[in-house]
Amino acid sequence: MTAEPDTRLLAGLRILVVEDMLHIAWEMCDELRTAGATIVGPTGQLDLALDLAGREPIDAAVLDVALNGQTAAPLAEALRQRNLPFVLVSGYGAEHLPPAMSGAPLLTKPVAYPRLVQALLEADARTET
């Protein structure tokens, strides 16, 4: 018998998904919804992501490090200013991260989606005090 996924893990959390590869964005969104999250976005455009992060209520974010030739560092800075947790996804290693992203959880593509859910839970727990 296969265990059913726990659909309550991210219940009540609004997660901003920022990923410029559409098929990856949709897979992430599906997995996060299955874990109970409400999705904000997704978007692969930095300006739209900054707009969403500024006007939508969000609890955490998943950020692709590189967005169509741009870095998502300005978005990481904006999220840190609001004390909002985020998880990074990238095809590159930590040595390629801009300083604004240092110390954030980094998952290497292709992302194991159960690990993404766990990383969001851990990132969210770190911000609660």
Buried (B, 14 or more C-beta within 10 A) or exposed (E): EEEEBEEEBBEEBBBBBBBBBEEBBEBBBEBBBBBBBBBBBBBBBBEBBBEBBEEEEBBBBBBBBBBEEEBBBBBBBBBBEEEBBBBBBBEEEBEEBEEBBEEBBBBBEEBEBEEBBBBBBEBBEEEEE
